[in-house]
Amino acid sequence: MIATSLDDVKKVLSENLSMEGIDLASLKEDSPLFSGLGLDSLDAIELVIILRKNYDIIIENMDEGRKVFETLGTLRAYIETNRKK
């Protein structure tokens, strides 16, 4: 397991997604990705690509993705547990 901080996750998301007008410093572990950050279904696809490209993680199905992409904290924990690089 490779330690992954919330700041690391926020940085990767901000570099790869359009997050204009969002104060990254105010985002917490329990911040919802979709209702809180205004992400949409296209961003969900982009998140899957980001995980593959940056962490060598593959999301197998939509049910898994829903759980992983619930909040910044669930995403961070999933990356920390499953990252290969």
C-alpha positions as CSV (number, residue, x, y, z in Angstrom):
1,M,0.0,0.0,0.0
2,I,1.3,3.4,-1.0
3,A,0.2,6.4,1.2
4,T,-1.9,8.8,-0.7
5,S,-2.8,12.2,0.8
6,L,-6.0,14.1,0.1
7,D,-3.8,16.9,-1.3
8,D,-2.3,14.5,-3.8
9,V,-5.7,13.5,-5.0
10,K,-6.9,17.1,-5.2
11,K,-3.8,18.0,-7.3
12,V,-4.3,15.2,-9.8
13,L,-8.0,16.0,-10.2
14,S,-7.3,19.7,-10.6
15,E,-4.7,19.0,-13.3
16,N,-7.0,16.7,-15.2
17,L,-10.5,18.0,-14.8
18,S,-12.1,21.4,-15.3
19,M,-12.6,22.6,-11.7
20,E,-12.8,26.3,-12.3
21,G,-14.2,28.3,-9.4
22,I,-13.7,25.5,-6.9
23,D,-11.6,26.3,-3.8
24,L,-9.4,23.2,-3.5
25,A,-8.3,24.2,0.0
26,S,-11.9,24.0,1.2
27,L,-12.4,20.4,0.0
28,K,-12.5,17.7,2.7
29,E,-12.6,13.9,2.8
30,D,-16.4,14.0,2.9
31,S,-16.8,16.3,-0.1
32,P,-19.0,14.6,-2.7
33,L,-17.3,14.4,-6.1
34,F,-20.4,14.9,-8.2
35,S,-22.8,17.1,-6.3
36,G,-20.1,18.9,-4.5
37,L,-17.6,19.5,-7.3
38,G,-20.2,19.7,-10.1
39,L,-18.7,16.7,-12.0
40,D,-20.9,15.0,-14.6
41,S,-21.0,11.6,-16.4
42,L,-18.2,12.6,-18.8
43,D,-16.1,13.5,-15.8
44,A,-16.8,10.0,-14.4
45,I,-15.2,8.5,-17.6
46,E,-12.3,10.9,-17.2
47,L,-11.9,9.8,-13.6
48,V,-11.6,6.2,-14.8
49,I,-8.9,7.3,-17.2
50,I,-7.1,9.3,-14.6
51,L,-6.9,6.3,-12.2
52,R,-5.5,4.1,-15.0
53,K,-3.0,6.7,-16.2
54,N,-1.7,8.0,-12.8
55,Y,-2.1,5.0,-10.5
56,D,-2.4,1.9,-12.8
57,I,-5.9,1.2,-11.3
58,I,-8.7,-0.2,-13.4
59,I,-12.3,0.3,-12.3
60,E,-14.0,-3.0,-13.3
61,N,-17.7,-2.0,-13.4
62,M,-20.1,0.8,-12.7
63,D,-21.1,-0.5,-9.2
64,E,-17.5,-0.3,-8.1
65,G,-17.1,3.1,-9.6
66,R,-20.1,4.5,-7.8
67,K,-18.6,3.5,-4.4
68,V,-15.1,4.7,-5.3
69,F,-16.4,8.1,-6.7
70,E,-18.7,8.9,-3.8
71,T,-16.5,11.4,-2.0
72,L,-12.9,12.6,-2.1
73,G,-12.2,10.4,0.9
74,T,-13.5,7.2,-0.8
75,L,-11.5,8.0,-3.9
76,R,-8.4,8.7,-1.8
77,A,-8.8,5.5,0.2
78,Y,-9.3,3.4,-3.0
79,I,-6.2,4.9,-4.6
80,E,-4.2,4.3,-1.5
81,T,-5.3,0.6,-1.3
82,N,-5.1,-0.3,-4.9
83,R,-2.4,1.9,-6.6
84,K,0.4,0.1,-8.4
85,K,2.5,3.1,-9.2
